């Protein structure tokens, strides 16, 4: 059996690309590499290292009353890798400069995390391994 392959992309459904795309552009500091309306869905994709992050919308819009909730079956959160705690602290400053609320850096034996949410309440995190 071959080695298990790495992740190539993560796609999340957002309620409004007009809100989410500029928010992610500011966060990531780069423009999307793809903006395509396929008919069944419209997606905007960002390249982050060797992984793609896609934002999807659907012509019929989001499911009624649907709000992201990590306790539902499915996605819990998306974590972005930081090399160390110093890099994590730099991201904390960047979030503050952008006016993005966060939960502060939480240290644990397995590493340190900085949690925050996108405009649709999707849980995101910067994560650094233990020192």
C-alpha positions as MATLAB code, in Angstrom:
seq = 'XXXXXXXXXXXXXXXXXXXXXXXXXXXXXXXXXXXXXXXXXXXXXXXXXXXXXXXXXXXXXXXXXXXXXXXXXXXXXXXXXXXXXXXXXXXXXXXXXXXXXXXXXXXXXXXXXXXXXXXXXXXXXXXXXXX';
ca = [
       0.000    0.000    0.000;
       1.372    3.490   -0.818;
       2.034    6.076    1.881;
      -1.021    8.118    2.793;
      -0.968   11.346    0.712;
      -0.869   14.860    2.202;
      -3.861   17.191    2.075;
      -4.117   19.094   -1.195;
      -6.990   21.388   -0.333;
      -9.653   22.297    2.169;
     -12.921   23.849    0.987;
     -15.429   25.576    3.248;
     -18.855   26.920    2.379;
     -19.350   30.595    3.156;
     -22.515   32.675    3.038;
     -21.198   35.580    0.939;
     -18.036   35.658   -1.176;
     -18.263   39.473   -1.306;
     -17.630   39.494    2.461;
     -15.379   36.456    2.882;
     -12.920   36.978    0.013;
     -11.704   40.433    1.154;
     -11.540   39.171    4.757;
      -9.330   36.209    3.789;
      -7.229   38.411    1.462;
      -6.434   40.709    4.394;
      -5.718   37.764    6.693;
      -3.528   35.849    4.224;
      -1.956   38.910    2.606;
      -2.432   37.543   -0.901;
      -5.015   37.481   -3.648;
      -6.815   34.271   -4.613;
      -5.286   32.098   -7.329;
      -8.671   31.057   -8.729;
     -12.155   32.580   -8.921;
     -14.481   30.279  -10.834;
     -18.230   29.897  -11.145;
     -18.724   26.278  -12.175;
     -22.527   26.474  -12.256;
     -23.215   24.056   -9.403;
     -21.002   26.192   -7.113;
     -18.763   29.261   -7.164;
     -15.349   28.963   -5.566;
     -12.486   31.277   -4.787;
      -9.203   29.559   -3.919;
      -6.125   30.736   -2.027;
      -2.700   29.026   -2.210;
      -1.208   28.600    1.260;
       2.120   26.787    1.128;
       1.438   23.512   -0.629;
      -2.271   23.497    0.273;
      -5.234   25.227   -1.328;
      -7.976   26.858    0.746;
     -11.254   27.157   -1.133;
     -14.263   29.294   -0.273;
     -17.482   27.945   -1.815;
     -20.968   29.346   -2.336;
     -23.955   27.760   -4.021;
     -26.539   29.405   -6.338;
     -29.396   28.553   -3.961;
     -27.502   30.173   -1.069;
     -26.754   28.689    2.348;
     -29.123   26.270    4.029;
     -31.777   28.200    5.931;
     -30.721   29.072    9.453;
     -27.369   27.378    8.872;
     -24.526   28.769   10.990;
     -21.157   27.106   11.498;
     -20.996   25.123   14.718;
     -17.938   22.986   15.435;
     -19.903   20.629   17.698;
     -21.885   19.359   14.689;
     -20.654   16.353   12.765;
     -18.144   17.570   10.177;
     -15.496   20.258   10.344;
     -14.256   21.310   13.783;
     -11.642   23.895   12.767;
      -8.833   24.653   10.325;
      -5.347   25.151   11.778;
      -2.463   26.954   10.076;
       1.064   25.861   11.059;
       3.483   28.278   12.703;
       7.152   27.392   13.137;
       7.323   28.462   16.790;
       5.654   30.507   19.513;
       7.358   33.707   18.305;
       5.659   33.340   14.919;
       2.395   32.672   16.720;
       2.835   35.917   18.660;
       3.430   37.768   15.377;
       0.142   36.393   14.026;
      -1.596   37.517   17.198;
      -0.350   41.043   16.491;
      -1.507   40.781   12.863;
      -5.011   39.713   13.947;
      -5.130   42.657   16.337;
      -3.960   45.043   13.584;
      -6.822   43.740   11.408;
      -9.337   44.106   14.229;
     -10.031   40.348   14.289;
     -11.103   39.050   17.694;
      -9.195   36.050   18.999;
      -8.960   33.922   22.115;
      -5.341   34.700   22.965;
      -2.503   32.215   22.825;
      -3.254   29.025   24.739;
      -0.273   26.854   25.683;
      -0.584   23.088   26.102;
       1.973   20.265   26.337;
       1.382   19.393   22.652;
       1.782   22.988   21.392;
       0.305   26.487   21.436;
      -2.765   27.720   19.612;
      -4.384   31.028   18.748;
      -8.067   30.651   17.867;
     -10.245   33.085   15.900;
     -13.259   33.011   13.561;
     -14.040   34.127   10.038;
     -17.128   36.194    9.071;
     -19.269   33.008    8.973;
     -18.055   31.944   12.434;
     -15.851   29.186   10.963;
     -13.272   28.259   13.597;
      -9.674   28.964   12.542;
      -6.414   28.612   14.452;
      -2.730   29.347   14.196;
      -0.776   26.512   15.854;
       2.873   26.121   16.890;
       4.565   22.952   18.153;
       5.899   22.874   21.729;
       9.223   24.631   22.320;
];
